[in-house]
């Protein structure tokens, strides 16, 4: 692989067509082309961008009249590999770019949904996928848990690319596992809003001494299709966020701070940002607009920053701290066919049968 010292990244903050896989895929392909024309070498999309966030999980009590929404989510979820990943791969190949995109994934014959991030190479290959390890709060009513087998680190000409999804970024051991593999660019697809999340992105950049891209969707209430089932119930305009999203200073309501002068019409207000290895904000945070953030990354900045602090090198004490990571896949069922049974057991049974005949 030919190495390069610089690369332009495009962080796509856009709205999806809620629970419409085909329409959101078309939008994704258009945005890949737009980013490539802007000179991007890597294009990053938000968490579960295809076919969108199951926004009803915070609009009604758990399992209360949500059957048709969940059935729609299962129907529109992405099977990997499949037509959706094939189409994104073709677009990546035509544009000659790396693509990172979040999807609602399910198995071909399953009904459990996984919050999955897919990594595509500029040759169109699906390089890897990451299933979110721990869904947060109400997300657990729609998403299952991933395992240690989907914690990829991707080699690119610029450097190594990886990351975690939304509040997984608060899991210090998961971060350390990825740092230990030499991540130079950290992609964090997320739904998290507010200034506290920007502080998280800046912290990871300084801790890992890597570039960080936080990628949010941005969806206005007007973009929810008029024909969406129970449209008036699927999203609450008076929905409080509380300080679990972000500490609220003084008596300033968080909603007034995150949605100033925009009323309550933003279902997902955005919050995308790009941060350098010293924690400086290069682009964003972008809010209340669908846009593409750009930054030119320099590998020399990563290397230079680690002379101060390398969390898995000169600033680590492996004689004091050790981490064990289980990267084995955890399938639901492990099937052992007759051909896979130990040969010794087969001979033993044959011998026992011969003994019975002799008797």
C-alpha positions, 0 to 999 in steps of 0.5 A: 500500500502506498502511504500518504502523509495527508488526507482530506476527510468529509464528515456528512451531517445529513438527514435520512428518509425515516425507515425508507432504506431505498431513499436513504441509500440514494441520498447516501450515494449522492453524498459520497459523490459530492464529498469525492468531488470536494477532494475527500479521501474518506467520507464518514456518515452518521450512526444508523444513517440507513434507514435512520434512527428509530426515533420512537424509542424516546417518544412513548413508553416501552412497547406501547403501540410500537409494533408497526414501527418495529416491524417497519424497522425489521423490514427496512434494516440492512442485511450484510452483505447484500444489495445495500452494501453492494451499492455503497461499495460500487459508489466507493469504487467509482469515487475512489474513497473510503466510506464509513456509514452506520446502518440498522443491521439484521441477520438474513432470517433474524428480527434483532437489529444491530447498530452497525458501522460499515467500512468500505475501501476505495476498491469497493470492498466491504473491509469490516463492520462494527456492531455497537457493544452496548446500546444506551438506555431506551436503545436496548428496546430496538438494538441487540449487543455486538461482540468482540469480533467486530472491533476492526482497525482499518489500514489506509494510505494515511494511517489506521482508522477505527472508532466507536459508536456514540456512548461506547466512546465512554468505555475506557477499556474499549478505547484502550484496546483500539489505541493499542492498535495504533489508531490515527483517525477515530470515527465516532458516529453518534446521536449525542448532542450538546457541548458535553459531547464535543468535550468528549470528542476533544478528550479522546483526541488528546487521550489517543493523540489522534484525529477525531470525527464525530458524525451526527444526523440532522433531521427536521420535523418537516422531513418525517414523511407525511405518510409515516405510520402514526406520524404525530406520535413517532416524535414528541416535540415536548420531549425532555432530554434531562442531564443524562444527555448533558449537565445543565448549567444553572437554570438554563433549560437544555432545550433552549441551549441546543435548539435556540430560536428554532423552536422544537422542530429539530428531531436530530439537531446535529453536532458534528465536529472534527478535532485534531490530535491536540484537542483543537476543533478544526471544523464544527460543531455544526448544528441545525443545518445539513452540511459537510464538514471538511478537514485536511489531516496530516499524519505528522501531527499525529506522530508529533503529538505522541511525543508528549503522550502515548497511552499505549507506549511511553505513557503506559505501565504494562507491568502495572495494568493489563487488559484482556480482550476476547475477540471471538465471535459469539454466534447464537448457535454452534452446529457440529455436523457428523463430519466434524465429530472426532474420528477417534469417537467414530472408531470407538463406536465401530469397535463397540459394534464389532464387539457386540456382533462377536458376542 
